[in-house]
Amino acid sequence: MGRTNPTYRGFLEGYEQAFDDYRRALRRQHQTDFDRLFDGARAFADAAGYANHLDRDVLVLLSMLLAHEERLREQADEIARLRAAVDAGDEPPDGAADERGADGAE
């Protein structure tokens, strides 16, 4: 017998398409941000698929938040790593110094 509920990935695709007019009305930079939100939701599609009995709108938002939290944690880890390098008097790792101009501005 087939599944009674459509897959989460299928639901997510339709959910994103429902926002096409909204996305088109956004400025270009915000369209990229919008796309990144749905990329985050897709990144956790496996977990959301296991919770198929829950409200799918909530699962989309929770997946987006989890992806956002992951990016924040990665940035905090990078900041801590760079601070430790500065405190130790080392050169910034991974070419971080190359990202700045001659005046030190990014």
C-alpha positions as CSV (number, residue, x, y, z in Angstrom):
1,M,0.0,0.0,0.0
2,G,1.1,3.5,-0.7
3,R,1.7,6.3,1.8
4,T,-1.3,8.2,2.9
5,N,0.7,11.5,3.3
6,P,2.7,13.1,0.5
7,T,6.5,13.2,1.2
8,Y,7.9,16.2,3.1
9,R,10.1,17.1,0.2
10,G,7.1,17.2,-2.1
11,F,5.3,19.3,0.4
12,L,8.3,21.7,0.8
13,E,8.5,22.1,-3.0
14,G,4.8,23.1,-3.1
15,Y,5.2,25.3,-0.1
16,E,8.1,27.2,-1.6
17,Q,6.2,27.6,-4.9
18,A,3.2,29.1,-3.0
19,F,5.6,32.0,-2.1
20,D,6.8,32.7,-5.7
21,D,4.9,36.0,-5.9
22,Y,6.3,37.1,-2.5
23,R,9.9,36.1,-3.6
24,R,9.6,38.0,-6.9
25,A,8.5,41.1,-5.0
26,L,11.7,41.0,-2.8
27,R,14.8,42.9,-3.7
28,R,17.5,40.8,-5.4
29,Q,19.7,40.5,-2.2
30,H,16.6,39.4,-0.2
31,Q,15.7,36.9,-2.8
32,T,19.0,35.2,-2.2
33,D,18.3,35.3,1.6
34,F,14.8,33.8,0.9
35,D,16.4,31.0,-1.2
36,R,18.9,30.3,1.6
37,L,16.0,29.8,4.1
38,F,14.5,27.1,1.9
39,D,17.9,25.6,1.4
40,G,18.0,25.3,5.1
41,A,14.6,23.7,5.2
42,R,15.7,21.2,2.6
43,A,18.9,20.4,4.6
44,F,16.8,18.9,7.4
45,A,14.2,17.2,5.1
46,D,15.2,13.8,6.4
47,A,14.4,14.7,10.0
48,A,11.2,16.4,9.0
49,G,10.1,13.4,7.0
50,Y,10.3,11.3,10.2
51,A,8.0,13.7,11.9
52,N,5.4,13.5,9.2
53,H,2.6,13.4,11.8
54,L,3.4,17.0,13.0
55,D,2.3,20.3,11.4
56,R,4.3,20.6,8.3
57,D,4.3,24.4,8.3
58,V,6.0,24.2,11.8
59,L,8.5,21.6,10.5
60,V,9.5,24.0,7.6
61,L,10.0,26.9,10.1
62,L,11.9,24.7,12.6
63,S,14.2,23.4,9.8
64,M,14.9,27.0,8.7
65,L,15.6,28.0,12.3
66,L,17.9,25.0,12.8
67,A,19.9,25.8,9.7
68,H,20.2,29.4,10.9
69,E,21.3,28.3,14.3
70,E,23.9,26.1,12.6
71,R,25.3,29.1,10.7
72,L,25.4,31.2,13.8
73,R,27.3,28.4,15.7
74,E,29.8,28.1,12.8
75,Q,30.4,31.9,12.8
76,A,30.8,31.9,16.6
77,D,33.4,29.1,16.3
78,E,35.2,31.1,13.6
79,I,35.2,34.2,15.7
80,A,36.6,32.3,18.7
81,R,39.3,30.8,16.5
82,L,40.3,34.1,15.1
83,R,40.3,35.8,18.6
84,A,42.5,33.0,19.9
85,A,45.0,33.5,17.0
86,V,45.1,37.3,17.7
87,D,45.5,36.7,21.4
88,A,48.4,34.4,20.7
89,G,50.0,37.0,18.4
90,D,49.6,34.7,15.3
91,E,48.7,35.7,11.8
92,P,45.0,35.3,11.1
93,P,44.5,31.8,9.8
94,D,43.2,30.8,6.4
95,G,44.0,34.0,4.6
96,A,41.7,36.1,6.7
97,A,44.2,39.0,6.4
98,D,43.8,38.8,2.6
99,E,40.1,39.8,2.9
100,R,41.1,43.3,4.1
101,G,42.3,46.2,2.0
102,A,45.5,48.1,2.6
103,D,43.7,50.4,5.1
104,G,42.5,47.4,7.1
105,A,38.9,47.7,6.0
106,E,37.0,44.8,4.6
